[in-house]
Amino acid sequence: MQKSKREIVISNIVLIGMVSLFIDMSTEMVYPIIPLFLTATLGASPAIVGIIEGIAESIASLLKVFSGYIGDKYRNKKVLTFIGYLASVVYKILLLLASSWVGVLIARIIDRTGKGIRTAPRDALVAQSSDKGKLGGSFGLHKMLDMAGSSIGAFLAFIMVTVGLKYSAAFMWSIIPAVLGIMIIPFIKEDRSKEQKSEKMTFRGLKLNWKLKLYLAVMFIFNLGNSSNTFLLLKAQDSGFSSSHVMMLYLIFNVSASLLAIPSGKLSDKFGRSLILVPGYIIYGLVYLGFAFFNSKILILILFIAYGAYTAFISGAERAFVAEVSPHGYKGTVLGIYGMIQGIGLLLASIIAGAMWDHISSEAPFIFGGILGIASAALISVILNSDRSLKDIKRETL
């Protein structure tokens, strides 16, 4: 019996989500360990940690726009997704060989290069597979599976730290889920019938709506204060949490984001993107200000839960907004531009945060980020205004 269109759509998004689940499980098994490995074992300072994260993420961001463009032009989104995820395995192998912070930097560059290659084509595949009017829910489903993998990985990291497993052993075990994730990719379907392969497709043909341009500009300003999550982990450790408890906090953040991803995505479909995005940025601002002024362990626990809520609110609704107002045929390219802007902001933010931490105080990066978060919420509210403005944007891109 032939599958209905609805069944095919669901299975494709679930498959993409399952790939992300396994890869993120692998990544998060080592991600919360990296700052501890760098500072406690290799003797790196918080500024070095910021530089490593910033350089790695900036390389990824620059690649996102090109991979999105290539995926649109040559309709090879699935191939690019596979290549990008393959880098995750190479990353773990290089971590095993690292004996200095330079080795970790090289490993992180490889990992983020893979992320830069895969992210825009993968998001375009999700958008391509989504039912009309349910784009937020589709991205929410993908994010839920993505964060579920992160939660499992963070829990395994907690177990490994608690039992005193060596860092090298943790890096080795993390390779297994990465391989499992890659094995799912051949089963994902890429619908090329919706797109026209065009060798003449160029960046000059890309015309963005002015409101989308303003939104991306505000997002860049916001990202100047949105430094790597590594600094949240360092702040928790600085507040008296043990290494194993830091792992647990990171797990709680991931669980919070996973549980709220689908509901927030669906709410953005029903009530409009602005009614989800603006509260999301407000939550971020309050969370960062909370990290700056509170040292109570209970309050920090609550802040990590709230940070998961911010992640869920923003991830699905924002990608859905960018995808649905993108010009026809350039969906992957625009999602790549979106990712590139995020990454460049993260590079600058991580460098700024590291310098503030070292030369001002550990609270300074969070005060800076919190202020930018609140200001961005106000600006985004003005830009999006209402559901009517979103309809106007969509009409202009047709």
Number of C-alpha atoms within 10 A of each C-alpha: 3 6 8 8 10 11 10 14 18 15 15 20 23 19 20 24 26 22 29 27 29 27 29 27 30 33 25 27 30 25 22 24 24 19 22 20 18 19 16 11 14 16 13 16 15 24 19 21 24 27 22 21 24 26 23 24 27 25 21 27 29 21 25 32 26 19 26 32 27 20 28 25 22 15 21 17 28 20 17 23 27 21 15 24 26 20 22 28 23 16 23 26 17 19 22 17 13 17 13 15 19 13 15 23 21 18 24 23 23 23 25 25 25 27 24 32 31 29 27 34 32 25 24 26 24 25 23 22 22 20 15 9 12 18 26 32 25 29 26 31 25 28 26 28 25 25 30 26 29 30 27 21 30 32 24 23 28 24 16 20 19 14 9 10 12 10 19 15 11 20 23 16 15 26 21 15 22 26 18 16 25 22 12 16 18 11 11 16 17 18 12 13 8 9 15 13 16 12 8 8 17 11 10 6 10 15 13 15 17 11 16 18 12 15 20 18 14 18 21 21 18 25 24 24 26 27 25 20 14 21 21 19 23 19 21 25 16 12 15 13 18 13 18 19 17 24 28 22 24 30 28 22 25 30 24 24 30 27 19 20 33 24 19 27 32 24 19 27 21 14 12 20 26 24 19 23 26 22 18 25 25 20 24 27 28 21 24 25 23 19 25 20 12 14 15 13 13 9 13 21 18 17 23 24 21 21 24 26 24 27 23 29 30 24 21 31 31 19 21 27 21 17 25 19 23 24 19 12 18 24 26 31 28 26 27 29 23 24 24 25 22 24 27 21 25 29 27 21 27 32 25 21 32 27 20 19 20 13 11 12 14 21 19 22 26 29 21 21 26 27 18 25 29 21 17 23 24 15 16 19 16 13 17 22 13 15 13 11 14 21 11 13 19 16 10 13 14 9
